[in-house]
Amino acid sequence: MLTKESPILSITFLGIAVITLSISPILTRISENELGAYATIFNRFWITSLALILGNSIKILWDKQSDRSFINTQ
């Protein structure tokens, strides 16, 4: 089972972050040629805000589930 201290979960998220950061300059260059500088900045902020909202939602659900399992074990 995956826990907050699980190394598999940490390594997975680290891998996702590394891949995202390594692809970012390529995608920025492509989108600047296709869309323009202002549209590229807007799209990056929009995608980042969605990622942060999703991450916070997962964290809230994870915390609720861990609280329930803690209460059930007592």
C-alpha positions in Angstrom: 0.0 0.0 0.0 1.2 3.5 -0.7 1.7 5.8 2.2 2.9 9.3 2.6 6.4 8.0 3.3 6.4 5.6 0.4 9.6 6.0 -1.7 7.7 4.7 -4.8 5.3 7.6 -4.7 8.1 10.1 -4.2 10.2 8.7 -7.1 7.1 8.7 -9.3 6.4 12.4 -8.7 10.1 13.3 -9.1 10.1 11.5 -12.4 7.0 13.4 -13.6 8.6 16.7 -12.5 11.8 16.0 -14.3 10.0 15.0 -17.5 7.8 18.1 -17.4 10.7 20.4 -16.8 12.8 18.9 -19.6 10.0 19.1 -22.1 8.9 22.7 -21.1 11.5 24.7 -23.2 10.6 22.7 -26.4 6.9 23.2 -26.0 7.4 26.9 -25.2 9.5 27.4 -28.4 6.8 25.6 -30.5 3.9 27.5 -29.0 5.7 30.9 -29.4 6.0 30.2 -33.1 2.4 29.0 -33.4 0.5 31.3 -31.0 2.6 34.3 -30.0 4.3 35.3 -26.7 1.2 36.5 -24.8 -0.9 33.5 -25.7 2.0 31.2 -24.6 2.3 32.9 -21.2 -1.5 32.7 -20.7 -1.6 29.0 -21.6 1.3 28.2 -19.3 -0.4 30.0 -16.4 -3.7 28.4 -17.1 -2.2 24.9 -17.3 -0.2 25.5 -14.1 -3.3 26.7 -12.2 -5.1 23.5 -13.3 -2.2 21.4 -12.1 -2.1 23.1 -8.7 -5.9 22.8 -8.2 -5.7 19.1 -9.1 -2.7 18.6 -6.8 -4.4 20.4 -3.9 -7.6 18.3 -4.5 -5.7 15.1 -4.4 -3.9 16.2 -1.2 -7.2 17.0 0.5 -8.7 13.7 -0.5 -5.6 11.9 0.7 -5.7 13.6 4.0 -9.4 12.8 4.5 -8.8 9.1 3.7 -5.8 8.9 6.1 -7.9 10.6 8.8 -10.7 8.0 8.3 -8.3 5.1 8.4 -6.8 6.5 11.6 -10.2 6.8 13.3 -11.2 3.3 12.2 -8.0 1.8 13.7 -8.7 3.3 17.1 
